[in-house]
Amino acid sequence: MAMDVYFFTGTGTDVGKTYCASRLAQTSLAQGRRVGVYKPVASGCAIGDDGEMVAPDAKMLWESAGGPLTLHTVCPQRFEAALAPPEAAKTQNTTVDEDQLLAGIEPWIDYAPDLLIVEGAGGLFSPLSESMLNIDYALRLRERLPEMRVVLVAPNRLGVIHDCVACVRAAASAGLTIDHVLLNQINDDAHVLSDASILTNARSIERWTGCVVTNQERGLSF
């Protein structure tokens, strides 16, 4: 069965990856599509009422997708410290299980969704484990899922052209193609009114990267 697969990454941390990925999950679910969501590892988690570690990002993805499988299956590896995952794992006297990062997607493939969304942790070049950056993980994942497309989320603000061009070119040098750049509006209305670059960033990024660029406000149909 044909399955659309998207890997959501970002130019940095807190650029709106989860929000954008969740929007796509909600939209697809409303269209009657079967949606799967996977976040291989998360840090900055909280202890829930049942004593289990809860990843807020994973919970948002899961709820947006209609609650498929289990929340644990969405994010099997969770750490409390608000640090990069390998550093957060050290505070709990353990390490990120790299085999599990890859094996954890298998239940979602077996689930056979129409759409599978995978979200990394942090920016494209931030560490996911002791020996893997997010980009390394994306490359390994694309070996397993050749149809996977990579979505780079970036905040629509002054300076984003540099961030996107740098990420796209560095990714290409490492062998990973960025398929889509998604500009996310994360600033308040007053800042939007004072930042003229917001109106021209998409056009400039398309010119310098060759990627398809979409403003998040205009929808998430890829």
Secondary structure, DSSP 4 states (H G I P E B T S, - for coil): ---EEEEEEESSSSSSHHHHHHHHHHHHHHTT--EEEE--EE-S-EE-TTS-EE-HHHHHHHHHTT--S-HHHH-SEE-SSSS-HHHHHHTTT----HHHHHHTTHHHHHH--SEEEEE-SSSTTSBSSSS-BHHHHHHHHHHH-TT-EEEEEEE-STTHHHHHHHHHHHHHHTT----EEEEE--S-HHHHHH-GGGGTHHHHHHHHH--EEEEGGG----
